[in-house]
Amino acid sequence: MSGAGRSYNPSTSVFAGMTTAQLQTALANAQTALIELQTGAKAVTLSYTQGDGTKSVTYSPASASGLVMLIKQLQAQLGIVCHPRRPLNFRFR
């Protein structure tokens, strides 16, 4: 995603070329997969369509962090803020 001193560039990401609807569907699928994975509901296979065809990825409990990273990348591609808001600090004089 983005590291120190770098900003996320949607035009050069691995998701460049996907429509907003495709990205939203992929995000919803990934979030559902993560919930099911973390609750032990079932083994997870996630499928999504990219410009060159359909992709399918199977996640196991050991790769939940990879699924979280996928969610963050999809959110960044959609312009969803992926970091919490800084706390408000009040200064009284």
N, C-alpha and C positions, 0 to 999 in steps of 0.2 A: 504494500500500500504506500503510504508516504512515510519517509524517514525524516530525520532532522535536516532541515534546510531544503527539503524537496516538497513540492506540492503535487497533488494528484492531478493527472491530466487525462480526462475522459477520452480524448481523441487518440491517445496512444495506448490505452489500457487493453487488456485481453478481451474486454467486452465491447470495444469500439465496433460499431456497425450493427449492434443489436438494437431493436426498437425499444421504446419505453415500455410497451406492453410486454415484450419478451423479458425485459429486465425485471419488471414488477412480478411477473409469473415466476421467474427463477428465484427471486427474493422470497416470495411467499412459500414456494416449495422448500427452499433451504431453511427457512425459519420453522416450518412444520417438521422437517426432517430433524432439526436440532432438538426441538421439543420432544419428539418421539424417541430420539436417541437418548436424551438425558433422563427421560422418565422410564426407559427400558421397555417402551411399548413394542418395539420391533427393531429388527435390523433394517438399516436404511439404505435405499438405493434412490439416488436423485438423478433425474433426467432433465435436460434442458436443450433447447435448440439454439445453435449458434449459426452464423452465416454459412459455414461449411458443412453443416449437418447436425444430427442429434448426438449429444454427448450423454454419457451415463457414468455416474460415479457411485461407488458403494462405500459407505462410511461405517466404521466399527467404533466402539467406544474409545479406542485408543486414538482415533483421528477426529474427535469432536473439535479439537482446536483448529483443524483444517476447515471444518464446516463453519466455525465462527469467523475465520478469516474470509471465507467465501462470502458470507453475509455482509461483512464490513466492506468488501470490495464492491459488491452489488449496490450497497447503500451509497457508497462514494460515487459510483457511476450515475446513480439516480439523483445525486445532489442532496441526499439526506445527511444531516449532521451526525457524525459517528462518534463524537466525543461529548462528554457531559459539559454542561455550562459551568463556567467558573462561579464560585460563590460570590455573592455580593458582600463587599466589605464597606461598612459605614465608618466614617471618621467624624467624631464630634469634637468641636473646638470650643 
